[in-house]
């Protein structure tokens, strides 16, 4: 079951200049660390002049939908589910 969360989280990122890619590698939420195992979807959109990136990732059988505000560089956890599929 997907739960809407919409809460700030800490995210570790990997910035690879050779591949010209950025990707989340770890999420800290509810005093727990979740290592990102797989990135599913990544897209971006504008809300007014602000650019947001959305990442769908998995960790330990859980699904996370993350939103990065490129104006403030803060992350929000938008959705989470504890079962994949």
C-alpha positions as CSV (number, residue, x, y, z in Angstrom):
1,X,0.0,0.0,0.0
2,X,1.4,3.4,-1.0
3,X,1.5,6.0,1.8
4,X,1.7,9.7,1.1
5,X,4.5,11.0,3.3
6,X,5.6,14.5,2.2
7,X,8.4,15.0,4.8
8,X,11.9,16.3,4.6
9,X,14.6,13.7,4.4
10,X,18.4,13.5,4.2
11,X,19.8,12.1,1.0
12,X,23.3,11.2,0.0
13,X,24.0,11.8,-3.7
14,X,26.7,10.6,-6.2
15,X,27.7,13.2,-8.7
16,X,29.6,11.6,-11.6
17,X,31.1,14.1,-14.0
18,X,32.5,11.4,-16.3
19,X,29.0,9.9,-16.9
20,X,27.2,13.3,-16.5
21,X,24.9,11.7,-14.0
22,X,23.6,12.3,-10.5
23,X,21.9,9.7,-8.4
24,X,20.7,9.2,-4.8
25,X,22.7,6.5,-3.0
26,X,21.3,6.6,0.6
27,X,18.2,8.0,2.3
28,X,18.0,8.8,6.0
29,X,14.3,8.7,7.3
30,X,12.9,8.0,10.7
31,X,16.4,7.7,12.2
32,X,17.2,4.8,9.8
33,X,19.5,4.6,6.8
34,X,18.3,3.1,3.6
35,X,20.9,2.2,0.9
36,X,19.4,2.8,-2.6
37,X,19.6,-0.5,-4.5
38,X,17.9,0.5,-7.7
39,X,16.7,3.7,-9.4
40,X,13.5,3.1,-11.3
41,X,12.2,6.3,-12.8
42,X,13.8,9.8,-12.9
43,X,12.1,12.8,-14.3
44,X,12.0,16.5,-13.8
45,X,9.4,19.2,-13.9
46,X,9.0,23.0,-13.3
47,X,6.6,24.6,-10.9
48,X,6.8,28.2,-11.8
49,X,10.5,28.9,-12.1
50,X,11.5,26.1,-9.7
51,X,12.9,22.9,-11.1
52,X,12.2,19.7,-9.3
53,X,13.7,16.2,-9.8
54,X,11.7,13.1,-8.9
55,X,13.4,9.8,-8.2
56,X,11.7,6.4,-7.7
57,X,14.1,4.1,-5.8
58,X,14.1,0.8,-4.0
59,X,15.8,-0.3,-0.8
60,X,15.4,-3.5,1.3
61,X,12.1,-4.3,-0.4
62,X,10.7,-0.8,0.0
63,X,9.8,1.8,-2.6
64,X,10.5,5.5,-2.1
65,X,9.5,8.5,-4.2
66,X,11.9,11.4,-3.6
67,X,11.6,15.0,-4.7
68,X,14.6,17.3,-5.0
69,X,14.0,21.1,-5.1
70,X,16.9,22.4,-7.1
71,X,16.3,26.0,-5.9
72,X,16.8,25.1,-2.2
73,X,18.6,21.7,-2.7
74,X,16.3,20.2,-0.1
75,X,14.8,16.7,-0.4
76,X,11.3,15.5,0.4
77,X,10.1,11.9,0.7
78,X,6.8,12.0,-1.2
79,X,5.6,8.4,-1.0
80,X,6.7,5.1,0.5
81,X,5.5,1.5,0.4
82,X,6.8,-1.5,2.2
83,X,6.1,-4.0,-0.5
84,X,7.2,-4.0,-4.1
85,X,4.8,-5.1,-6.8
